[in-house]
Amino acid sequence: MEKKKNFSRKREAILEVLRSTKSHPTADWIYQQLKPSVPDLSLGTVYRNLNRFKEDGTIISVGVVDGQERYDADVTPHSHFICDTCGAVLDVNDEFVDPESDEEVSRILGVCVVSHQVVFHGLCGACLEKLKAEKGK
């Protein structure tokens, strides 16, 4: 029974770390944050629990950025911006996306859309400023 309690404690710690950041972290980042306080935590445990959370809808995957999957505990409808230079992932509220697009796509394609994700790509503010500074030299 102690093992079950320990597993539950680890699972809750993983979710708490994910909910405490807006950085859309990787499994490795979550593992590094928790390892000092949960020394018996393994990276495999982090991955297994993140997959479980994705399957039950507790979290979403933003996708793979720089070769690593990024996660988001905010499951409310919103989009993301990914910086193609530094890999930063930013939340974009859905005022930029037509709320009737699911119905329109369903009608046009003869399918049933249950959700969608919009991802914008480009340069974040910091990378844009750095580029401007480099061009100004």
C-alpha positions as CSV (number, residue, x, y, z in Angstrom):
1,M,0.0,0.0,0.0
2,E,2.9,2.3,0.7
3,K,4.0,2.1,-3.0
4,K,0.6,3.2,-4.1
5,K,0.7,6.2,-1.8
6,N,4.2,7.0,-3.0
7,F,3.1,6.8,-6.7
8,S,0.2,9.1,-5.9
9,R,2.5,11.6,-4.2
10,K,4.8,11.6,-7.3
11,R,1.9,12.0,-9.7
12,E,0.5,15.0,-7.7
13,A,4.0,16.6,-7.5
14,I,4.4,16.3,-11.3
15,L,1.0,17.9,-11.9
16,E,1.7,20.6,-9.4
17,V,5.0,21.6,-11.1
18,L,3.3,21.6,-14.5
19,R,0.4,23.8,-13.2
20,S,2.9,26.2,-11.5
21,T,4.6,27.3,-14.7
22,K,3.6,29.0,-17.9
23,S,6.7,27.9,-19.7
24,H,5.2,24.8,-21.3
25,P,7.9,22.5,-20.0
26,T,9.4,19.3,-21.2
27,A,9.4,16.1,-19.2
28,D,13.1,16.6,-18.5
29,W,12.5,20.1,-17.1
30,I,9.7,18.7,-14.8
31,Y,12.0,15.9,-13.7
32,Q,14.9,18.4,-12.9
33,Q,12.5,20.6,-10.8
34,L,11.3,17.7,-8.7
35,K,14.4,15.5,-8.4
36,P,15.8,17.5,-5.3
37,S,12.6,17.1,-3.3
38,V,11.7,13.6,-4.7
39,P,15.0,11.8,-5.0
40,D,13.5,8.4,-5.9
41,L,11.7,10.0,-8.9
42,S,12.7,8.6,-12.3
43,L,12.4,10.3,-15.7
44,G,10.3,7.3,-16.8
45,T,7.8,8.0,-14.0
46,V,7.5,11.6,-15.2
47,Y,6.9,10.4,-18.8
48,R,4.3,7.7,-17.8
49,N,2.4,10.2,-15.7
50,L,2.4,12.9,-18.4
51,N,1.0,10.4,-20.8
52,R,-1.6,9.4,-18.3
53,F,-2.6,13.0,-17.8
54,K,-2.8,13.6,-21.6
55,E,-5.0,10.5,-22.0
56,D,-7.4,11.6,-19.3
57,G,-7.5,15.3,-20.4
58,T,-5.8,16.7,-17.4
59,I,-3.1,18.3,-19.6
60,I,-2.4,18.8,-23.3
61,S,0.6,18.4,-25.5
62,V,1.7,21.6,-27.2
63,G,3.8,19.4,-29.6
64,V,7.4,18.8,-30.2
65,V,9.7,21.8,-30.0
66,D,13.5,21.3,-30.5
67,G,13.0,17.6,-30.3
68,Q,11.2,17.5,-27.0
69,E,7.4,17.3,-26.3
70,R,6.1,20.3,-24.4
71,Y,3.2,20.2,-22.1
72,D,0.5,22.6,-20.9
73,A,-1.8,22.3,-17.8
74,D,-4.1,24.9,-19.2
75,V,-6.7,22.8,-21.0
76,T,-9.0,25.7,-21.7
77,P,-9.3,26.6,-25.5
78,H,-6.3,28.6,-26.5
79,S,-3.6,28.7,-29.1
80,H,0.2,28.8,-28.9
81,F,3.0,30.8,-30.4
82,I,6.4,29.0,-30.8
83,C,9.6,30.9,-31.4
84,D,11.5,29.2,-34.2
85,T,14.8,30.6,-32.8
86,C,14.8,29.9,-29.1
87,G,11.9,27.5,-28.7
88,A,9.8,29.6,-26.3
89,V,6.2,28.7,-26.2
90,L,3.6,31.4,-25.4
91,D,-0.1,31.2,-24.9
92,V,-2.4,33.0,-27.3
93,N,-6.0,33.5,-26.3
94,D,-8.5,32.3,-28.9
95,E,-9.9,35.7,-29.8
96,F,-7.8,35.3,-33.0
97,V,-9.5,32.1,-34.0
98,D,-13.1,32.0,-35.4
99,P,-15.2,30.0,-32.9
100,E,-17.4,28.7,-35.7
101,S,-14.4,27.1,-37.6
102,D,-15.0,23.6,-36.0
103,E,-18.5,23.6,-37.4
104,E,-17.4,24.9,-40.8
105,V,-14.7,22.3,-41.1
106,S,-17.1,19.6,-40.0
107,R,-19.6,20.7,-42.6
108,I,-17.1,21.1,-45.5
109,L,-15.3,17.8,-44.9
110,G,-18.2,15.7,-43.7
111,V,-16.5,15.0,-40.4
112,C,-17.1,15.7,-36.7
113,V,-14.4,18.0,-35.3
114,V,-14.2,17.7,-31.5
115,S,-11.3,20.0,-31.0
116,H,-8.5,21.8,-32.8
117,Q,-5.2,23.5,-32.0
118,V,-3.7,26.5,-33.7
119,V,0.0,27.1,-33.5
120,F,1.7,30.3,-34.6
121,H,5.4,30.2,-35.5
122,G,7.9,33.1,-35.7
123,L,10.3,35.1,-33.6
124,C,9.4,35.9,-29.9
125,G,10.0,39.5,-28.7
126,A,13.4,38.8,-27.2
127,C,14.7,37.1,-30.4
128,L,13.2,39.9,-32.5
129,E,14.9,42.5,-30.5
130,K,18.2,40.6,-30.7
131,L,17.9,40.4,-34.5
132,K,17.1,44.1,-34.7
133,A,20.2,44.9,-32.6
134,E,22.4,42.7,-34.7
135,K,21.2,44.3,-37.9
136,G,21.7,47.7,-36.4
137,K,25.4,47.1,-35.9
